[in-house]
Amino acid sequence: MSKTIFPISLFEQEETPFYYYDLNLLKNTIEAIRKASDYPGFMVHYALKANTNPELLKIIASSGLGADTVSKGEIKTALAAGFAADKIVFAGVGKTDAEIKLAIESGIGCLNVESFPELNAIREIAAGLGRTAKVAIRVNPEIDAHTHHYITTGLAENKFGTLACDLEPMLRTIHESKELEFVGFHFHIGSQITTPEPFRILCERINKMQEELGDLEIPVINVGGGLGIDYDDPDKNPIPDFKSYFGTFARYLKLRPGQELHFELGRAVVAQCGSLISRVVYVKEGHVKRFVILDAGMTDLIRPALYQAYHRIDNLTSDSCKRETYDVVGPICESSDTFGENIPLPLTKRGDLIAIRSAGAYGEVMASSYNCRPLPRAISR
Ligand SMILES: *Cc1c(COP(=O)(O)O)cnc(C)c1O
């Protein structure tokens, strides 16, 4: 029962809503990653965009993971948290000149380049600084979304990356520019992927590409992130199946001798250690529905409103054996401010503590102050 994993007496003294982070679970998750990724050349980066809470970052940085960043702010945050500059990579389709300049001046490990115009900008800025920029090309592997609907970024129609057929001129530019050093290829096929199949297909695409590119020296292959977590049953699967994930790459990807394989995991590292803790403000009996109205809203956790994401909802207070079905909603003036419809909960009343589970990734970082609401606090233990 999920109640036993939460320090409820602590929660009862706190003003809600707030994010609660279980630091032991985070440490155990990182340890599981370390063990499961213990193959020659494997190197894991943490995708900062999932969560930049300082308490979490401190633990992740000191564990030896690298960092995957997508903005100037994230590069600065990663450096401040103690990630080594050469273990930071920088991705994103719209890197500004100021961001590229900061990345080069900080000596970060690699800029993952998404287009030819971006490559030219990096070359010019590096030349102006009298520095060399390390670059990898982000390749769009065009993995079919129809057979794998959860893959959303690796298709020709998505804005991300460069199609394999357009690589040639970019590779030539890198080869001809003394300001550019070629690090390798970067891929990222999507998020919340819960079966090995898409990753196996990615391995095959990469194998084929490496074969076709023959004698081009490729120091690093970066396969991005995307490993999913169990939103339905976080108590049963608090730690994702990292063995199967890394094992898929160990088995199917033909790394060349001495080649490094980089990963960029976000959600899988932090999602399960976080919950959004809230109180029931009112239980409202409608004519066709019964609403549980929380003091937390879409400003605190936007995933359900933004992409109809499911989060498990637990009542931490009620001991009732009687179960009722509720729509669990927030106080914001938007109909999409709903955490779940027809959610079975024990009999729920005003003042009960509610945990919205698996909220450690893309939760606190996406909070807003819409309606002049304060940003949610965070408590770690
Ligand atoms: C978002 C993102 C990640 C992390 O994705 P998760 O699904 O959270 O693992 C990794 N790499 C890139 C380039 C990303 O944009």
The ligand as an SDF file (V2000), in Angstrom:
LIG
                    3D

 15 15  0  0  0  0  0  0  0  0999 V2000
   13.7460   15.0490  -23.7660 C   0  0  0  0  0  0  0  0  0  0  0  0
   15.0080   14.5100  -24.2690 C   0  0  0  0  0  0  0  0  0  0  0  0
   15.6400   13.4550  -23.5790 C   0  0  0  0  0  0  0  0  0  0  0  0
   15.0480   12.7860  -22.3750 C   0  0  0  0  0  0  0  0  0  0  0  0
   13.8770   12.1050  -22.6710 O   0  0  0  0  0  0  0  0  0  0  0  0
   13.1830   11.1370  -21.6070 P   0  0  0  0  0  0  0  0  0  0  0  0
   12.0230   10.5980  -22.3340 O   0  0  0  0  0  0  0  0  0  0  0  0
   12.8020   11.9630  -20.4230 O   0  0  0  0  0  0  0  0  0  0  0  0
   14.1860   10.0830  -21.2570 O   0  0  0  0  0  0  0  0  0  0  0  0
   16.8540   13.0210  -24.0710 C   0  0  0  0  0  0  0  0  0  0  0  0
   17.4240   13.5870  -25.1680 N   0  0  0  0  0  0  0  0  0  0  0  0
   16.8390   14.5930  -25.8430 C   0  0  0  0  0  0  0  0  0  0  0  0
   17.5090   15.1650  -27.0260 C   0  0  0  0  0  0  0  0  0  0  0  0
   15.6190   15.0770  -25.4200 C   0  0  0  0  0  0  0  0  0  0  0  0
   15.0310   16.0650  -26.1020 O   0  0  0  0  0  0  0  0  0  0  0  0
  1  2  1  0
  2  3  1  0
  2 14  2  0
  3  4  1  0
  3 10  2  0
  4  5  1  0
  5  6  1  0
  6  7  2  0
  6  8  1  0
  6  9  1  0
 10 11  1  0
 11 12  2  0
 12 13  1  0
 12 14  1  0
 14 15  1  0
M  END
$$$$
